[in-house]
């Protein structure tokens, strides 16, 4: 019940013990309403135990009616305790029907 999530990357990790990082991370999951989603980024850096900073974010959500929504942003922060992704810089939403915000 609730959100299910999986994490994968290209196997390339870098950083120091205080700021580990991963290139090409991919988060896949299903939300509480059974909607599938995927979040990818160019790089993820563990800023604190609770916060992961993402560079060049791309997120997709798929709906029961077969439509989808894509969101892109220059950066983002995933806050684990809140289960929230905060997007920053040139955030663009594109819906399957062609609407772009």
Phi and psi restraints in degrees (range 20) as a CNS / XPLOR table:
assign (resid 1 and name C) (resid 2 and name N)
       (resid 2 and name CA) (resid 2 and name C) 1.0 85.6 20.0 2
assign (resid 2 and name N) (resid 2 and name CA)
       (resid 2 and name C) (resid 3 and name N) 1.0 -156.9 20.0 2
assign (resid 2 and name C) (resid 3 and name N)
       (resid 3 and name CA) (resid 3 and name C) 1.0 -84.4 20.0 2
assign (resid 3 and name N) (resid 3 and name CA)
       (resid 3 and name C) (resid 4 and name N) 1.0 134.7 20.0 2
assign (resid 3 and name C) (resid 4 and name N)
       (resid 4 and name CA) (resid 4 and name C) 1.0 -115.3 20.0 2
assign (resid 4 and name N) (resid 4 and name CA)
       (resid 4 and name C) (resid 5 and name N) 1.0 140.8 20.0 2
assign (resid 4 and name C) (resid 5 and name N)
       (resid 5 and name CA) (resid 5 and name C) 1.0 -144.8 20.0 2
assign (resid 5 and name N) (resid 5 and name CA)
       (resid 5 and name C) (resid 6 and name N) 1.0 147.8 20.0 2
assign (resid 5 and name C) (resid 6 and name N)
       (resid 6 and name CA) (resid 6 and name C) 1.0 -132.3 20.0 2
assign (resid 6 and name N) (resid 6 and name CA)
       (resid 6 and name C) (resid 7 and name N) 1.0 150.5 20.0 2
assign (resid 6 and name C) (resid 7 and name N)
       (resid 7 and name CA) (resid 7 and name C) 1.0 -127.6 20.0 2
assign (resid 7 and name N) (resid 7 and name CA)
       (resid 7 and name C) (resid 8 and name N) 1.0 134.4 20.0 2
assign (resid 7 and name C) (resid 8 and name N)
       (resid 8 and name CA) (resid 8 and name C) 1.0 -143.1 20.0 2
assign (resid 8 and name N) (resid 8 and name CA)
       (resid 8 and name C) (resid 9 and name N) 1.0 161.8 20.0 2
assign (resid 8 and name C) (resid 9 and name N)
       (resid 9 and name CA) (resid 9 and name C) 1.0 -145.9 20.0 2
assign (resid 9 and name N) (resid 9 and name CA)
       (resid 9 and name C) (resid 10 and name N) 1.0 -174.5 20.0 2
assign (resid 9 and name C) (resid 10 and name N)
       (resid 10 and name CA) (resid 10 and name C) 1.0 -86.6 20.0 2
assign (resid 10 and name N) (resid 10 and name CA)
       (resid 10 and name C) (resid 11 and name N) 1.0 7.5 20.0 2
assign (resid 10 and name C) (resid 11 and name N)
       (resid 11 and name CA) (resid 11 and name C) 1.0 87.6 20.0 2
assign (resid 11 and name N) (resid 11 and name CA)
       (resid 11 and name C) (resid 12 and name N) 1.0 -3.1 20.0 2
assign (resid 11 and name C) (resid 12 and name N)
       (resid 12 and name CA) (resid 12 and name C) 1.0 -96.4 20.0 2
assign (resid 12 and name N) (resid 12 and name CA)
       (resid 12 and name C) (resid 13 and name N) 1.0 117.3 20.0 2
assign (resid 12 and name C) (resid 13 and name N)
       (resid 13 and name CA) (resid 13 and name C) 1.0 -123.4 20.0 2
assign (resid 13 and name N) (resid 13 and name CA)
       (resid 13 and name C) (resid 14 and name N) 1.0 152.1 20.0 2
assign (resid 13 and name C) (resid 14 and name N)
       (resid 14 and name CA) (resid 14 and name C) 1.0 -151.2 20.0 2
assign (resid 14 and name N) (resid 14 and name CA)
       (resid 14 and name C) (resid 15 and name N) 1.0 -178.3 20.0 2
assign (resid 14 and name C) (resid 15 and name N)
       (resid 15 and name CA) (resid 15 and name C) 1.0 108.7 20.0 2
assign (resid 15 and name N) (resid 15 and name CA)
       (resid 15 and name C) (resid 16 and name N) 1.0 178.1 20.0 2
assign (resid 15 and name C) (resid 16 and name N)
       (resid 16 and name CA) (resid 16 and name C) 1.0 -100.9 20.0 2
assign (resid 16 and name N) (resid 16 and name CA)
       (resid 16 and name C) (resid 17 and name N) 1.0 173.5 20.0 2
assign (resid 16 and name C) (resid 17 and name N)
       (resid 17 and name CA) (resid 17 and name C) 1.0 -62.2 20.0 2
assign (resid 17 and name N) (resid 17 and name CA)
       (resid 17 and name C) (resid 18 and name N) 1.0 -23.6 20.0 2
assign (resid 17 and name C) (resid 18 and name N)
       (resid 18 and name CA) (resid 18 and name C) 1.0 -88.9 20.0 2
assign (resid 18 and name N) (resid 18 and name CA)
       (resid 18 and name C) (resid 19 and name N) 1.0 -14.8 20.0 2
assign (resid 18 and name C) (resid 19 and name N)
       (resid 19 and name CA) (resid 19 and name C) 1.0 -146.2 20.0 2
assign (resid 19 and name N) (resid 19 and name CA)
       (resid 19 and name C) (resid 20 and name N) 1.0 68.5 20.0 2
assign (resid 19 and name C) (resid 20 and name N)
       (resid 20 and name CA) (resid 20 and name C) 1.0 -65.7 20.0 2
assign (resid 20 and name N) (resid 20 and name CA)
       (resid 20 and name C) (resid 21 and name N) 1.0 149.5 20.0 2
assign (resid 20 and name C) (resid 21 and name N)
       (resid 21 and name CA) (resid 21 and name C) 1.0 -139.1 20.0 2
assign (resid 21 and name N) (resid 21 and name CA)
       (resid 21 and name C) (resid 22 and name N) 1.0 158.0 20.0 2
assign (resid 21 and name C) (resid 22 and name N)
       (resid 22 and name CA) (resid 22 and name C) 1.0 -136.9 20.0 2
assign (resid 22 and name N) (resid 22 and name CA)
       (resid 22 and name C) (resid 23 and name N) 1.0 138.3 20.0 2
assign (resid 22 and name C) (resid 23 and name N)
       (resid 23 and name CA) (resid 23 and name C) 1.0 -94.6 20.0 2
assign (resid 23 and name N) (resid 23 and name CA)
       (resid 23 and name C) (resid 24 and name N) 1.0 143.7 20.0 2
assign (resid 23 and name C) (resid 24 and name N)
       (resid 24 and name CA) (resid 24 and name C) 1.0 55.2 20.0 2
assign (resid 24 and name N) (resid 24 and name CA)
       (resid 24 and name C) (resid 25 and name N) 1.0 46.9 20.0 2
assign (resid 24 and name C) (resid 25 and name N)
       (resid 25 and name CA) (resid 25 and name C) 1.0 -67.9 20.0 2
assign (resid 25 and name N) (resid 25 and name CA)
       (resid 25 and name C) (resid 26 and name N) 1.0 151.2 20.0 2
assign (resid 25 and name C) (resid 26 and name N)
       (resid 26 and name CA) (resid 26 and name C) 1.0 -138.3 20.0 2
assign (resid 26 and name N) (resid 26 and name CA)
       (resid 26 and name C) (resid 27 and name N) 1.0 117.8 20.0 2
assign (resid 26 and name C) (resid 27 and name N)
       (resid 27 and name CA) (resid 27 and name C) 1.0 -104.5 20.0 2
assign (resid 27 and name N) (resid 27 and name CA)
       (resid 27 and name C) (resid 28 and name N) 1.0 127.4 20.0 2
assign (resid 27 and name C) (resid 28 and name N)
       (resid 28 and name CA) (resid 28 and name C) 1.0 -126.8 20.0 2
assign (resid 28 and name N) (resid 28 and name CA)
       (resid 28 and name C) (resid 29 and name N) 1.0 140.6 20.0 2
assign (resid 28 and name C) (resid 29 and name N)
       (resid 29 and name CA) (resid 29 and name C) 1.0 -163.8 20.0 2
assign (resid 29 and name N) (resid 29 and name CA)
       (resid 29 and name C) (resid 30 and name N) 1.0 -176.5 20.0 2
assign (resid 29 and name C) (resid 30 and name N)
       (resid 30 and name CA) (resid 30 and name C) 1.0 -133.2 20.0 2
assign (resid 30 and name N) (resid 30 and name CA)
       (resid 30 and name C) (resid 31 and name N) 1.0 128.9 20.0 2
assign (resid 30 and name C) (resid 31 and name N)
       (resid 31 and name CA) (resid 31 and name C) 1.0 -82.1 20.0 2
assign (resid 31 and name N) (resid 31 and name CA)
       (resid 31 and name C) (resid 32 and name N) 1.0 -178.2 20.0 2
assign (resid 31 and name C) (resid 32 and name N)
       (resid 32 and name CA) (resid 32 and name C) 1.0 -63.5 20.0 2
assign (resid 32 and name N) (resid 32 and name CA)
       (resid 32 and name C) (resid 33 and name N) 1.0 -16.2 20.0 2
assign (resid 32 and name C) (resid 33 and name N)
       (resid 33 and name CA) (resid 33 and name C) 1.0 -102.3 20.0 2
assign (resid 33 and name N) (resid 33 and name CA)
       (resid 33 and name C) (resid 34 and name N) 1.0 16.7 20.0 2
assign (resid 33 and name C) (resid 34 and name N)
       (resid 34 and name CA) (resid 34 and name C) 1.0 65.2 20.0 2
assign (resid 34 and name N) (resid 34 and name CA)
       (resid 34 and name C) (resid 35 and name N) 1.0 25.7 20.0 2
assign (resid 34 and name C) (resid 35 and name N)
       (resid 35 and name CA) (resid 35 and name C) 1.0 -92.4 20.0 2
assign (resid 35 and name N) (resid 35 and name CA)
       (resid 35 and name C) (resid 36 and name N) 1.0 128.7 20.0 2
assign (resid 35 and name C) (resid 36 and name N)
       (resid 36 and name CA) (resid 36 and name C) 1.0 -77.8 20.0 2
assign (resid 36 and name N) (resid 36 and name CA)
       (resid 36 and name C) (resid 37 and name N) 1.0 144.7 20.0 2
assign (resid 36 and name C) (resid 37 and name N)
       (resid 37 and name CA) (resid 37 and name C) 1.0 -144.2 20.0 2
assign (resid 37 and name N) (resid 37 and name CA)
       (resid 37 and name C) (resid 38 and name N) 1.0 156.6 20.0 2
assign (resid 37 and name C) (resid 38 and name N)
       (resid 38 and name CA) (resid 38 and name C) 1.0 -137.7 20.0 2
assign (resid 38 and name N) (resid 38 and name CA)
       (resid 38 and name C) (resid 39 and name N) 1.0 134.9 20.0 2
assign (resid 38 and name C) (resid 39 and name N)
       (resid 39 and name CA) (resid 39 and name C) 1.0 -125.6 20.0 2
assign (resid 39 and name N) (resid 39 and name CA)
       (resid 39 and name C) (resid 40 and name N) 1.0 124.9 20.0 2
assign (resid 39 and name C) (resid 40 and name N)
       (resid 40 and name CA) (resid 40 and name C) 1.0 -122.4 20.0 2
assign (resid 40 and name N) (resid 40 and name CA)
       (resid 40 and name C) (resid 41 and name N) 1.0 162.1 20.0 2
assign (resid 40 and name C) (resid 41 and name N)
       (resid 41 and name CA) (resid 41 and name C) 1.0 -153.7 20.0 2
assign (resid 41 and name N) (resid 41 and name CA)
       (resid 41 and name C) (resid 42 and name N) 1.0 163.6 20.0 2
assign (resid 41 and name C) (resid 42 and name N)
       (resid 42 and name CA) (resid 42 and name C) 1.0 -70.9 20.0 2
assign (resid 42 and name N) (resid 42 and name CA)
       (resid 42 and name C) (resid 43 and name N) 1.0 -39.9 20.0 2
assign (resid 42 and name C) (resid 43 and name N)
       (resid 43 and name CA) (resid 43 and name C) 1.0 -153.0 20.0 2
assign (resid 43 and name N) (resid 43 and name CA)
       (resid 43 and name C) (resid 44 and name N) 1.0 145.0 20.0 2
assign (resid 43 and name C) (resid 44 and name N)
       (resid 44 and name CA) (resid 44 and name C) 1.0 -124.1 20.0 2
assign (resid 44 and name N) (resid 44 and name CA)
       (resid 44 and name C) (resid 45 and name N) 1.0 131.2 20.0 2
assign (resid 44 and name C) (resid 45 and name N)
       (resid 45 and name CA) (resid 45 and name C) 1.0 -124.4 20.0 2
assign (resid 45 and name N) (resid 45 and name CA)
       (resid 45 and name C) (resid 46 and name N) 1.0 127.6 20.0 2
assign (resid 45 and name C) (resid 46 and name N)
       (resid 46 and name CA) (resid 46 and name C) 1.0 -76.2 20.0 2
assign (resid 46 and name N) (resid 46 and name CA)
       (resid 46 and name C) (resid 47 and name N) 1.0 102.3 20.0 2
assign (resid 46 and name C) (resid 47 and name N)
       (resid 47 and name CA) (resid 47 and name C) 1.0 -78.3 20.0 2
assign (resid 47 and name N) (resid 47 and name CA)
       (resid 47 and name C) (resid 48 and name N) 1.0 -45.6 20.0 2
assign (resid 47 and name C) (resid 48 and name N)
       (resid 48 and name CA) (resid 48 and name C) 1.0 -139.4 20.0 2
assign (resid 48 and name N) (resid 48 and name CA)
       (resid 48 and name C) (resid 49 and name N) 1.0 178.2 20.0 2
assign (resid 48 and name C) (resid 49 and name N)
       (resid 49 and name CA) (resid 49 and name C) 1.0 -58.3 20.0 2
assign (resid 49 and name N) (resid 49 and name CA)
       (resid 49 and name C) (resid 50 and name N) 1.0 -29.8 20.0 2
assign (resid 49 and name C) (resid 50 and name N)
       (resid 50 and name CA) (resid 50 and name C) 1.0 -102.1 20.0 2
assign (resid 50 and name N) (resid 50 and name CA)
       (resid 50 and name C) (resid 51 and name N) 1.0 -14.7 20.0 2
assign (resid 50 and name C) (resid 51 and name N)
       (resid 51 and name CA) (resid 51 and name C) 1.0 -124.3 20.0 2
assign (resid 51 and name N) (resid 51 and name CA)
       (resid 51 and name C) (resid 52 and name N) 1.0 128.7 20.0 2
assign (resid 51 and name C) (resid 52 and name N)
       (resid 52 and name CA) (resid 52 and name C) 1.0 -115.2 20.0 2
assign (resid 52 and name N) (resid 52 and name CA)
       (resid 52 and name C) (resid 53 and name N) 1.0 125.0 20.0 2
assign (resid 52 and name C) (resid 53 and name N)
       (resid 53 and name CA) (resid 53 and name C) 1.0 -92.1 20.0 2
assign (resid 53 and name N) (resid 53 and name CA)
       (resid 53 and name C) (resid 54 and name N) 1.0 130.8 20.0 2
assign (resid 53 and name C) (resid 54 and name N)
       (resid 54 and name CA) (resid 54 and name C) 1.0 -114.7 20.0 2
assign (resid 54 and name N) (resid 54 and name CA)
       (resid 54 and name C) (resid 55 and name N) 1.0 138.3 20.0 2
assign (resid 54 and name C) (resid 55 and name N)
       (resid 55 and name CA) (resid 55 and name C) 1.0 -108.3 20.0 2
assign (resid 55 and name N) (resid 55 and name CA)
       (resid 55 and name C) (resid 56 and name N) 1.0 136.6 20.0 2
assign (resid 55 and name C) (resid 56 and name N)
       (resid 56 and name CA) (resid 56 and name C) 1.0 54.7 20.0 2
assign (resid 56 and name N) (resid 56 and name CA)
       (resid 56 and name C) (resid 57 and name N) 1.0 73.5 20.0 2
assign (resid 56 and name C) (resid 57 and name N)
       (resid 57 and name CA) (resid 57 and name C) 1.0 -87.7 20.0 2
assign (resid 57 and name N) (resid 57 and name CA)
       (resid 57 and name C) (resid 58 and name N) 1.0 138.6 20.0 2
assign (resid 57 and name C) (resid 58 and name N)
       (resid 58 and name CA) (resid 58 and name C) 1.0 -134.7 20.0 2
assign (resid 58 and name N) (resid 58 and name CA)
       (resid 58 and name C) (resid 59 and name N) 1.0 123.1 20.0 2
assign (resid 58 and name C) (resid 59 and name N)
       (resid 59 and name CA) (resid 59 and name C) 1.0 -126.3 20.0 2
assign (resid 59 and name N) (resid 59 and name CA)
       (resid 59 and name C) (resid 60 and name N) 1.0 144.1 20.0 2
assign (resid 59 and name C) (resid 60 and name N)
       (resid 60 and name CA) (resid 60 and name C) 1.0 -132.6 20.0 2
assign (resid 60 and name N) (resid 60 and name CA)
       (resid 60 and name C) (resid 61 and name N) 1.0 139.6 20.0 2
assign (resid 60 and name C) (resid 61 and name N)
       (resid 61 and name CA) (resid 61 and name C) 1.0 -128.7 20.0 2
assign (resid 61 and name N) (resid 61 and name CA)
       (resid 61 and name C) (resid 62 and name N) 1.0 139.0 20.0 2
assign (resid 61 and name C) (resid 62 and name N)
       (resid 62 and name CA) (resid 62 and name C) 1.0 -115.9 20.0 2
assign (resid 62 and name N) (resid 62 and name CA)
       (resid 62 and name C) (resid 63 and name N) 1.0 136.6 20.0 2
assign (resid 62 and name C) (resid 63 and name N)
       (resid 63 and name CA) (resid 63 and name C) 1.0 -108.7 20.0 2
assign (resid 63 and name N) (resid 63 and name CA)
       (resid 63 and name C) (resid 64 and name N) 1.0 163.4 20.0 2
assign (resid 63 and name C) (resid 64 and name N)
       (resid 64 and name CA) (resid 64 and name C) 1.0 -60.4 20.0 2
assign (resid 64 and name N) (resid 64 and name CA)
       (resid 64 and name C) (resid 65 and name N) 1.0 -29.7 20.0 2
assign (resid 64 and name C) (resid 65 and name N)
       (resid 65 and name CA) (resid 65 and name C) 1.0 -83.0 20.0 2
assign (resid 65 and name N) (resid 65 and name CA)
       (resid 65 and name C) (resid 66 and name N) 1.0 12.2 20.0 2
assign (resid 65 and name C) (resid 66 and name N)
       (resid 66 and name CA) (resid 66 and name C) 1.0 75.4 20.0 2
assign (resid 66 and name N) (resid 66 and name CA)
       (resid 66 and name C) (resid 67 and name N) 1.0 4.3 20.0 2
assign (resid 66 and name C) (resid 67 and name N)
       (resid 67 and name CA) (resid 67 and name C) 1.0 -82.9 20.0 2
assign (resid 67 and name N) (resid 67 and name CA)
       (resid 67 and name C) (resid 68 and name N) 1.0 171.4 20.0 2
assign (resid 67 and name C) (resid 68 and name N)
       (resid 68 and name CA) (resid 68 and name C) 1.0 -146.5 20.0 2
assign (resid 68 and name N) (resid 68 and name CA)
       (resid 68 and name C) (resid 69 and name N) 1.0 164.5 20.0 2
assign (resid 68 and name C) (resid 69 and name N)
       (resid 69 and name CA) (resid 69 and name C) 1.0 -136.5 20.0 2
assign (resid 69 and name N) (resid 69 and name CA)
       (resid 69 and name C) (resid 70 and name N) 1.0 131.0 20.0 2
assign (resid 69 and name C) (resid 70 and name N)
       (resid 70 and name CA) (resid 70 and name C) 1.0 -116.0 20.0 2
assign (resid 70 and name N) (resid 70 and name CA)
       (resid 70 and name C) (resid 71 and name N) 1.0 137.3 20.0 2
assign (resid 70 and name C) (resid 71 and name N)
       (resid 71 and name CA) (resid 71 and name C) 1.0 -127.1 20.0 2
assign (resid 71 and name N) (resid 71 and name CA)
       (resid 71 and name C) (resid 72 and name N) 1.0 131.3 20.0 2
assign (resid 71 and name C) (resid 72 and name N)
       (resid 72 and name CA) (resid 72 and name C) 1.0 -123.8 20.0 2
assign (resid 72 and name N) (resid 72 and name CA)
       (resid 72 and name C) (resid 73 and name N) 1.0 152.1 20.0 2
assign (resid 72 and name C) (resid 73 and name N)
       (resid 73 and name CA) (resid 73 and name C) 1.0 -157.9 20.0 2
assign (resid 73 and name N) (resid 73 and name CA)
       (resid 73 and name C) (resid 74 and name N) 1.0 155.7 20.0 2
assign (resid 73 and name C) (resid 74 and name N)
       (resid 74 and name CA) (resid 74 and name C) 1.0 -64.4 20.0 2
assign (resid 74 and name N) (resid 74 and name CA)
       (resid 74 and name C) (resid 75 and name N) 1.0 -36.4 20.0 2
assign (resid 74 and name C) (resid 75 and name N)
       (resid 75 and name CA) (resid 75 and name C) 1.0 -155.1 20.0 2
assign (resid 75 and name N) (resid 75 and name CA)
       (resid 75 and name C) (resid 76 and name N) 1.0 172.6 20.0 2
assign (resid 75 and name C) (resid 76 and name N)
       (resid 76 and name CA) (resid 76 and name C) 1.0 -163.1 20.0 2
assign (resid 76 and name N) (resid 76 and name CA)
       (resid 76 and name C) (resid 77 and name N) 1.0 165.2 20.0 2
assign (resid 76 and name C) (resid 77 and name N)
       (resid 77 and name CA) (resid 77 and name C) 1.0 -130.1 20.0 2
assign (resid 77 and name N) (resid 77 and name CA)
       (resid 77 and name C) (resid 78 and name N) 1.0 124.7 20.0 2
assign (resid 77 and name C) (resid 78 and name N)
       (resid 78 and name CA) (resid 78 and name C) 1.0 -95.9 20.0 2
assign (resid 78 and name N) (resid 78 and name CA)
       (resid 78 and name C) (resid 79 and name N) 1.0 121.3 20.0 2
assign (resid 78 and name C) (resid 79 and name N)
       (resid 79 and name CA) (resid 79 and name C) 1.0 -105.3 20.0 2
assign (resid 79 and name N) (resid 79 and name CA)
       (resid 79 and name C) (resid 80 and name N) 1.0 106.6 20.0 2
assign (resid 79 and name C) (resid 80 and name N)
       (resid 80 and name CA) (resid 80 and name C) 1.0 -61.3 20.0 2
assign (resid 80 and name N) (resid 80 and name CA)
       (resid 80 and name C) (resid 81 and name N) 1.0 -47.1 20.0 2
assign (resid 80 and name C) (resid 81 and name N)
       (resid 81 and name CA) (resid 81 and name C) 1.0 -61.6 20.0 2
assign (resid 81 and name N) (resid 81 and name CA)
       (resid 81 and name C) (resid 82 and name N) 1.0 -30.1 20.0 2
assign (resid 81 and name C) (resid 82 and name N)
       (resid 82 and name CA) (resid 82 and name C) 1.0 -96.5 20.0 2
assign (resid 82 and name N) (resid 82 and name CA)
       (resid 82 and name C) (resid 83 and name N) 1.0 -8.8 20.0 2
assign (resid 82 and name C) (resid 83 and name N)
       (resid 83 and name CA) (resid 83 and name C) 1.0 51.6 20.0 2
assign (resid 83 and name N) (resid 83 and name CA)
       (resid 83 and name C) (resid 84 and name N) 1.0 49.2 20.0 2
assign (resid 83 and name C) (resid 84 and name N)
       (resid 84 and name CA) (resid 84 and name C) 1.0 -129.3 20.0 2
assign (resid 84 and name N) (resid 84 and name CA)
       (resid 84 and name C) (resid 85 and name N) 1.0 140.0 20.0 2
assign (resid 84 and name C) (resid 85 and name N)
       (resid 85 and name CA) (resid 85 and name C) 1.0 -110.6 20.0 2
assign (resid 85 and name N) (resid 85 and name CA)
       (resid 85 and name C) (resid 86 and name N) 1.0 111.8 20.0 2
assign (resid 85 and name C) (resid 86 and name N)
       (resid 86 and name CA) (resid 86 and name C) 1.0 -92.9 20.0 2
assign (resid 86 and name N) (resid 86 and name CA)
       (resid 86 and name C) (resid 87 and name N) 1.0 121.6 20.0 2
assign (resid 86 and name C) (resid 87 and name N)
       (resid 87 and name CA) (resid 87 and name C) 1.0 -102.7 20.0 2
assign (resid 87 and name N) (resid 87 and name CA)
       (resid 87 and name C) (resid 88 and name N) 1.0 144.1 20.0 2
assign (resid 87 and name C) (resid 88 and name N)
       (resid 88 and name CA) (resid 88 and name C) 1.0 -138.1 20.0 2
assign (resid 88 and name N) (resid 88 and name CA)
       (resid 88 and name C) (resid 89 and name N) 1.0 143.1 20.0 2
assign (resid 88 and name C) (resid 89 and name N)
       (resid 89 and name CA) (resid 89 and name C) 1.0 77.5 20.0 2
assign (resid 89 and name N) (resid 89 and name CA)
       (resid 89 and name C) (resid 90 and name N) 1.0 108.6 20.0 2
assign (resid 89 and name C) (resid 90 and name N)
       (resid 90 and name CA) (resid 90 and name C) 1.0 50.1 20.0 2
assign (resid 90 and name N) (resid 90 and name CA)
       (resid 90 and name C) (resid 91 and name N) 1.0 52.8 20.0 2
assign (resid 90 and name C) (resid 91 and name N)
       (resid 91 and name CA) (resid 91 and name C) 1.0 -74.6 20.0 2
assign (resid 91 and name N) (resid 91 and name CA)
       (resid 91 and name C) (resid 92 and name N) 1.0 127.1 20.0 2
assign (resid 91 and name C) (resid 92 and name N)
       (resid 92 and name CA) (resid 92 and name C) 1.0 -128.3 20.0 2
assign (resid 92 and name N) (resid 92 and name CA)
       (resid 92 and name C) (resid 93 and name N) 1.0 130.4 20.0 2
assign (resid 92 and name C) (resid 93 and name N)
       (resid 93 and name CA) (resid 93 and name C) 1.0 -110.0 20.0 2
assign (resid 93 and name N) (resid 93 and name CA)
       (resid 93 and name C) (resid 94 and name N) 1.0 131.9 20.0 2
assign (resid 93 and name C) (resid 94 and name N)
       (resid 94 and name CA) (resid 94 and name C) 1.0 -128.1 20.0 2
assign (resid 94 and name N) (resid 94 and name CA)
       (resid 94 and name C) (resid 95 and name N) 1.0 124.7 20.0 2
assign (resid 94 and name C) (resid 95 and name N)
       (resid 95 and name CA) (resid 95 and name C) 1.0 -100.5 20.0 2
assign (resid 95 and name N) (resid 95 and name CA)
       (resid 95 and name C) (resid 96 and name N) 1.0 155.2 20.0 2
assign (resid 95 and name C) (resid 96 and name N)
       (resid 96 and name CA) (resid 96 and name C) 1.0 -56.2 20.0 2
assign (resid 96 and name N) (resid 96 and name CA)
       (resid 96 and name C) (resid 97 and name N) 1.0 -27.5 20.0 2
assign (resid 96 and name C) (resid 97 and name N)
       (resid 97 and name CA) (resid 97 and name C) 1.0 -78.0 20.0 2
assign (resid 97 and name N) (resid 97 and name CA)
       (resid 97 and name C) (resid 98 and name N) 1.0 -0.5 20.0 2
assign (resid 97 and name C) (resid 98 and name N)
       (resid 98 and name CA) (resid 98 and name C) 1.0 101.1 20.0 2
assign (resid 98 and name N) (resid 98 and name CA)
       (resid 98 and name C) (resid 99 and name N) 1.0 -10.7 20.0 2
assign (resid 98 and name C) (resid 99 and name N)
       (resid 99 and name CA) (resid 99 and name C) 1.0 -66.3 20.0 2
assign (resid 99 and name N) (resid 99 and name CA)
       (resid 99 and name C) (resid 100 and name N) 1.0 134.2 20.0 2
assign (resid 99 and name C) (resid 100 and name N)
       (resid 100 and name CA) (resid 100 and name C) 1.0 -128.2 20.0 2
assign (resid 100 and name N) (resid 100 and name CA)
       (resid 100 and name C) (resid 101 and name N) 1.0 130.5 20.0 2
